[in-house]
Amino acid sequence: VQLQASGGGLVQAGGSLRLSCAASGRTFGTYAVGWFRQAPGKEREFVAASSGSTKYAEFVKGRFSISRDNAKNTVNLQMNSLKPEDTAVYYCAAGRGPPSSFSRSYEYWGRGTQVTVSS
């Protein structure tokens, strides 16, 4: 499975962005897909994941929404009410099993997309 994240950019606080993760592979629908982020000087952290169910980090609940279109092999992350602390490189990853907040649960990783939120 190859993954490509896109949709990042510069946005003002309170604004919105929609990230997309495009995947190759006919069995993509059987994989859990997660979004992680890494800010400068910080460790990578879990944001959201989707399989048959969804899972969110506490700090994005009510602001971010993950959705997937298996027919198009894409998983989207709608990010609303963005805050400067959401600034990071966002990565999508795929792995077998249920949605997980642990990066070690994911076998495949795409290149990240930069999200910058100005105050």
C-alpha positions in Angstrom: 0.0 0.0 0.0 1.3 3.4 -1.0 -0.1 6.5 0.6 0.0 10.2 -0.4 -1.2 12.9 1.9 -2.3 16.3 0.5 -4.3 19.3 1.3 -2.1 21.1 3.8 -1.4 24.8 3.8 -1.5 28.0 5.7 -4.7 29.1 7.4 -5.7 31.6 10.0 -6.8 30.5 13.4 -10.5 29.5 13.3 -10.3 28.4 9.7 -10.6 25.0 8.1 -8.6 22.6 6.0 -9.4 19.3 4.4 -6.6 16.8 4.2 -6.8 13.8 1.9 -4.9 10.5 2.0 -4.9 8.7 -1.4 -3.9 5.1 -1.4 -3.0 2.5 -3.9 -3.9 -1.1 -3.6 -7.1 -3.1 -4.2 -7.3 -4.1 -0.5 -7.3 -0.6 0.9 -10.8 -1.0 2.2 -9.6 -3.7 4.6 -7.0 -1.4 6.3 -7.4 0.9 9.2 -6.2 4.4 8.3 -4.8 6.8 10.8 -3.7 10.4 10.8 -0.8 11.5 13.0 1.0 14.8 13.3 4.4 16.0 14.4 5.2 19.5 15.4 8.8 20.8 15.4 10.6 19.6 18.5 7.8 17.3 19.5 7.0 13.6 19.1 4.6 12.3 16.6 1.1 12.1 18.0 -2.2 10.5 17.1 -5.0 12.5 15.6 -7.7 10.2 14.2 -8.2 6.8 12.7 -10.9 5.0 10.7 -11.7 1.4 10.0 -15.2 0.1 10.6 -15.3 2.6 13.4 -13.5 5.9 14.2 -11.2 7.0 16.9 -10.1 10.5 17.8 -7.6 12.2 20.0 -9.2 14.1 22.8 -7.8 17.4 21.6 -9.5 17.2 18.2 -12.9 15.9 19.2 -15.6 18.2 17.9 -13.3 19.9 15.5 -11.9 17.2 13.3 -13.7 14.6 11.4 -12.3 11.6 9.5 -14.1 9.9 6.6 -13.2 7.4 4.0 -14.3 6.5 0.5 -13.1 3.0 -0.2 -14.3 3.2 -3.8 -11.9 6.0 -4.4 -9.2 4.7 -2.0 -9.2 8.0 0.0 -9.4 9.0 3.6 -10.2 12.6 4.4 -9.6 14.6 7.5 -11.8 17.6 7.8 -10.2 20.1 10.2 -12.4 22.9 11.6 -11.8 25.6 14.2 -8.0 25.3 13.7 -5.7 26.6 16.4 -2.1 27.6 16.2 -1.2 24.6 18.2 -2.5 22.4 15.4 0.5 23.5 13.3 2.4 20.3 12.3 3.3 18.0 9.6 0.3 15.6 9.2 0.9 12.0 8.1 -1.5 9.3 7.1 -0.8 5.6 7.7 -2.4 2.3 7.1 -2.4 -0.9 9.0 -4.4 -4.1 9.6 -6.7 -4.3 12.6 -9.0 -1.9 14.4 -8.4 1.9 14.5 -5.4 2.5 16.8 -3.8 5.5 18.4 -0.4 3.7 18.4 1.9 4.4 15.5 3.4 0.9 15.7 0.0 -0.5 14.6 0.5 1.0 11.2 2.7 -0.7 8.5 2.5 1.9 5.8 3.2 5.6 6.0 2.9 8.4 3.5 4.8 11.5 3.2 3.4 14.3 5.3 1.7 17.5 4.4 2.4 20.7 6.3 -0.4 22.5 8.1 0.4 25.9 9.5 -2.2 27.9 11.5 -1.4 31.5 12.1 -2.7 33.5 15.1 
